[in-house]
Amino acid sequence: MLVGERFFIIYNIIIISKNATGEALIDTVNQVRIFTYQNPGKPRGKMSAIINGIDNDGVKSGEGNGGNGEASGLNVTTMANEVSTLSMKMAMNKIESGADIKEDNANGKDDEITTESFHDMGKLTLESIPKRYKLYELLVKDHPTSKGKNASTSERLAKNDQRSTLVYGEISFNSFAVAMEKVINKYGGLQESGGIFYDIGSGTGKPALAAALLHDFDEVIGIEILDGLYRISLEIQGVWEKKIVPLLSDKKAQTKIKFTRGDATLIDWSDATCVFANSTCFDDALMKSLAKKADECKVGTFCITFTRKLPSEKWEVLEHESHPMSWGHATVFIHRKSS
């Protein structure tokens, strides 16, 4: 092979599984890998790899899969990490379907949740997501998605409020956890315990409490405009305090949880370290209002949105990727405040 000659590999993997309610989950992984044979001043056989547009130093070299720039040296760990991510997706789908519990019961294992099991979760990693999911499952098992949908629909009908921005939908814990894991381990955010997490349009409070399971925040705050959803979030907070806090480490148990009923475009959340908005149904006007509020946050703040990115030049989109949610797939945007 001649120096400078390029070759590529394309692969597509489809994972089909079921969640706890029997619904089919379909995950696809399609990637392009481009390699350039080169050896200026290097041992013969060295190649440079473009992997998801990111070079070996974590610097963007191109847009999208494949990109158009070159990295220095062959990143042999990235493919292994992707295989690990794929394996973790399969493991998480297995947990959601309950297959692991059935298997453990068949083998005579006790699936009881104990304090010792969760005191030492440490920093968020892909490998720790399934364990955190079990706590989340315990937290929300008596508050299914349908409860939030019914509360939202009933209140909007009673008020004759037809705004599409108030349509209810819930996160997939695993998809949200993967996004948070990337903030921490791929983009260098939340490297120390502490900080403040805001959930804009917090619904029944599930994303806010999920965030508390994924990182040791000082404070987690949810802002919700609908009274019915706000009341349910207080119910789930009660479950958190009664059933989840006793299982947590002292540090994680100290996270202050607060839910507020109000309009997030009128409330100050400029002290945020990380912001989340399930913005799939938000219209242009609301996204512009939220972007204006987000611009008040300090440089380095992270923001995760669904389907729609923040319309602001002060926020850099680090990546966007499709993930399954309660209503179907949504594009998850990870932003960082750059100016």
C-alpha positions in Angstrom: 0.0 0.0 0.0 1.3 3.4 -0.9 1.8 6.3 1.5 -1.3 8.5 1.4 -3.6 5.8 0.0 -6.9 5.6 1.8 -9.3 2.8 2.6 -12.5 2.6 4.6 -14.7 0.1 6.5 -18.5 0.5 6.8 -20.5 -1.6 9.2 -24.1 -1.6 10.4 -25.3 -3.4 13.5 -28.9 -3.7 14.6 -29.9 -4.7 18.1 -33.5 -5.8 18.7 -34.7 -6.4 22.2 -37.7 -5.7 24.4 -38.3 -3.3 27.3 -40.2 -4.0 30.5 -43.6 -3.5 28.9 -42.9 -5.8 26.0 -42.3 -3.0 23.5 -39.6 -3.6 20.8 -36.4 -1.6 21.2 -34.4 -1.2 18.0 -30.9 0.3 18.3 -28.7 0.7 15.2 -25.0 1.4 15.0 -23.7 2.4 11.6 -20.2 3.7 11.4 -17.7 4.6 8.7 -14.0 4.2 9.5 -11.5 5.9 7.2 -7.8 5.1 7.4 -4.8 6.7 5.6 -1.6 4.8 5.2 1.3 7.1 6.2 4.9 6.8 7.5 6.7 10.2 7.4 9.2 9.8 10.2 7.3 6.9 11.6 7.7 3.1 11.6 6.3 1.5 8.4 2.7 0.4 8.8 1.4 3.3 10.9 -2.0 4.6 9.9 -4.1 7.6 10.9 -7.7 7.1 11.7 -10.7 9.4 11.5 -13.1 8.1 14.1 -16.4 10.0 14.4 -14.7 13.2 13.4 -12.6 13.3 16.5 -8.8 12.8 16.5 -6.6 11.2 19.2 -6.3 14.4 21.2 -10.1 14.8 21.3 -10.0 17.7 18.7 -12.7 17.8 16.0 -11.2 16.9 12.6 -14.4 16.8 10.6 -18.2 16.7 10.7 -20.2 13.5 11.2 -19.1 9.9 10.8 -15.9 9.7 8.8 -15.2 13.5 8.8 -12.6 14.9 6.4 -9.5 15.5 8.5 -6.8 13.2 9.8 -5.7 12.1 13.2 -2.1 11.4 14.2 -1.6 7.8 14.9 -4.0 4.9 15.1 -6.5 5.1 17.9 -6.8 1.5 18.9 -8.9 2.1 22.0 -11.8 3.9 20.2 -13.1 0.8 18.5 -12.8 -1.1 21.7 -14.8 1.6 23.5 -17.5 1.4 20.8 -17.7 -2.3 21.2 -18.0 -1.7 25.0 -20.7 0.8 24.3 -22.6 -1.6 22.1 -22.2 -4.4 24.7 -23.5 -2.0 27.3 -26.6 -1.1 25.2 -27.3 -4.8 25.0 -26.8 -5.2 28.8 -29.1 -2.3 29.6 -31.8 -3.6 27.3 -31.5 -6.9 29.0 -32.0 -5.2 32.4 -35.0 -3.2 31.1 -36.6 -6.4 29.9 -36.1 -8.1 33.3 -34.1 -10.9 31.6 -31.2 -10.6 34.1 -33.6 -10.9 37.1 -35.2 -14.0 35.7 -31.8 -15.5 35.0 -30.6 -14.7 38.5 -33.8 -16.2 40.1 -33.4 -19.3 38.0 -29.8 -19.7 39.4 -31.0 -19.2 42.9 -29.5 -15.7 43.3 -31.1 -13.2 45.6 -32.0 -10.0 43.7 -32.8 -8.0 46.9 -31.5 -4.4 46.7 -29.2 -3.8 49.7 -27.3 -0.8 51.0 -24.0 -2.4 50.3 -24.9 -2.8 46.6 -25.1 0.9 46.0 -22.8 2.6 48.4 -19.8 2.4 46.2 -21.0 3.3 42.7 -18.4 6.0 42.3 -17.9 8.1 39.1 -20.4 7.5 36.3 -19.2 4.9 33.8 -21.0 2.9 31.1 -20.5 -0.2 33.3 -22.3 1.4 36.3 -25.4 2.5 34.4 -27.3 -0.8 34.8 -26.8 -0.7 38.6 -28.1 2.9 38.7 -31.0 1.9 36.5 -32.1 -0.6 39.2 -32.4 2.2 41.7 -34.3 4.3 39.1 -36.7 1.4 38.5 -37.4 1.1 42.2 -37.9 4.9 42.3 -40.5 5.2 39.5 -42.2 1.7 39.5 -45.5 3.1 41.0 -45.5 6.1 38.7 -45.6 4.9 35.1 -45.5 7.1 32.0 -49.2 7.0 31.7 -49.7 8.7 35.0 -47.8 11.8 33.8 -49.5 11.7 30.4 -53.0 11.6 32.0 -52.2 14.4 34.5 -50.9 16.6 31.7 -53.8 15.9 29.3 -56.5 16.4 32.0 -55.0 19.8 33.2 -54.6 21.1 29.6 -58.1 20.1 28.7 -59.6 21.7 31.8 -57.7 24.9 31.0 -58.4 24.6 27.3 -54.7 25.0 26.8 -53.8 23.6 23.4 -50.1 24.6 23.4 -48.0 21.8 21.8 -45.1 22.9 24.0 -46.9 21.2 27.0 -47.3 17.8 25.4 -45.9 15.2 27.8 -43.2 12.6 27.1 -40.6 10.8 29.3 -36.9 10.1 28.9 -35.3 6.7 28.6 -33.1 6.5 31.7 -30.4 4.7 29.8 -30.3 7.2 26.9 -30.2 10.1 29.4 -27.5 8.2 31.4 -25.3 7.7 28.2 -25.6 11.4 27.5 -24.5 12.3 31.0 -21.7 9.8 30.8 -20.4 11.5 27.7 -20.5 14.9 29.4 -18.3 13.5 32.1 -15.9 11.1 30.3 -15.8 12.3 26.7 -16.1 16.1 27.2 -14.5 16.6 30.6 -17.5 18.0 32.4 -18.5 17.4 36.1 -15.1 16.1 37.0 -15.6 16.9 40.6 -18.6 16.2 42.8 -20.9 19.2 43.3 -22.6 21.6 41.0 -26.2 22.4 40.3 -28.5 20.6 37.8 -31.6 22.1 36.3 -34.4 20.3 34.6 -36.4 22.8 32.4 -39.9 21.5 32.1 -39.3 18.8 34.7 -42.7 17.0 34.4 -43.0 14.3 37.0 -39.4 14.9 38.1 -37.9 11.8 36.7 -34.9 13.3 34.8 -34.0 15.5 37.8 -33.9 12.5 40.1 -32.1 10.4 37.4 -29.4 13.1 37.4 -29.1 12.8 41.1 -28.3 9.1 40.6 -25.8 9.8 37.9 -23.7 12.4 39.6 -23.1 13.8 43.1 -24.6 17.2 42.5 -25.0 19.7 45.4 -28.5 20.5 44.2 -30.9 19.2 41.6 -33.8 21.5 40.7 -36.8 20.8 38.5 -39.0 23.6 37.1 -42.5 22.7 35.9 -45.4 24.9 34.8 -48.3 22.4 35.1 -49.6 21.9 38.6 -50.6 18.3 38.2 -47.1 17.2 37.0 -45.5 19.3 39.7 -47.6 17.5 42.4 -46.5 14.1 41.0 -42.9 15.1 41.2 -43.4 15.8 44.9 -44.8 12.3 45.2 -41.8 10.7 43.5 -39.5 12.9 45.7 -41.2 11.3 48.7 -40.3 7.9 47.3 -36.7 9.1 46.8 -36.4 10.2 50.4 -38.0 7.1 51.8 -36.7 4.3 49.6 -33.6 5.6 47.7 -31.7 7.9 50.0 -31.1 5.1 52.6 -29.4 3.0 49.9 -27.0 5.8 48.8 -23.5 6.8 49.9 -23.4 9.7 52.4 -22.2 12.1 49.6 -24.9 11.2 47.1 -27.6 11.2 49.9 -26.7 14.8 50.6 -27.9 16.1 47.2 -30.6 18.6 47.8 -33.7 18.0 45.7 -36.1 20.8 44.9 -39.1 21.1 42.6 -40.6 24.4 41.7 -43.9 25.2 40.0 -43.3 28.1 37.6 -42.3 29.4 34.1 -38.7 28.5 33.4 -38.4 31.6 31.1 -39.1 33.8 34.1 -37.0 32.0 36.7 -33.2 32.5 37.2 -31.1 29.4 36.6 -27.9 31.1 35.6 -26.0 29.3 38.4 -26.4 26.0 36.6 -23.6 23.6 36.1 -25.6 21.3 33.8 -29.0 21.9 32.3 -31.5 19.5 30.7 -34.6 20.2 28.6 -36.9 17.6 27.1 -37.5 20.0 24.2 -39.0 17.7 21.6 -42.3 19.6 21.5 -40.9 23.1 22.2 -41.7 25.6 19.5 -39.3 28.2 18.0 -40.5 31.0 20.3 -39.9 28.9 23.5 -36.5 27.7 22.3 -35.5 31.3 21.7 -36.7 32.3 25.2 -34.8 29.4 26.8 -31.7 30.2 24.8 -31.8 33.7 26.0 -32.0 32.4 29.6 -29.2 29.9 28.9 -26.9 32.6 27.7 -26.8 33.9 31.2 -25.1 30.7 32.4 -21.3 30.7 32.9 -18.9 29.5 30.2 -18.3 25.8 30.5 -21.9 25.0 31.5 -23.3 21.9 29.8 -26.8 21.6 28.4 -28.6 18.5 27.0 -31.7 18.9 24.9 -33.9 16.6 22.9 -34.7 17.0 19.2 -34.0 20.7 19.1 -30.7 22.4 19.8 -30.3 25.8 21.5 -30.6 28.6 19.0 -27.6 30.5 20.3 -24.1 31.2 19.0 -22.8 31.2 22.6 -23.4 27.4 22.8 -21.3 24.8 21.0 -23.0 21.6 19.9 -20.5 18.9 20.9 -22.5 16.1 19.3 -26.0 14.9 18.4 -27.2 11.3 18.3 -30.5 9.5 18.1 -31.7 7.6 21.2 -35.0 5.8 22.1 -37.5 7.6 24.4 -41.0 6.9 25.6 -42.5 8.3 22.4 -40.0 6.9 19.9 -36.5 8.1 18.9 -35.2 11.6 19.6 -32.0 13.3 18.7 -30.0 14.1 21.9 -27.9 17.3 21.6 -25.0 17.9 24.0 -24.0 21.6 24.2 -21.3 23.4 26.1 -21.3 27.2 26.8 -18.4 28.6 24.8 -18.7 32.4 25.3 
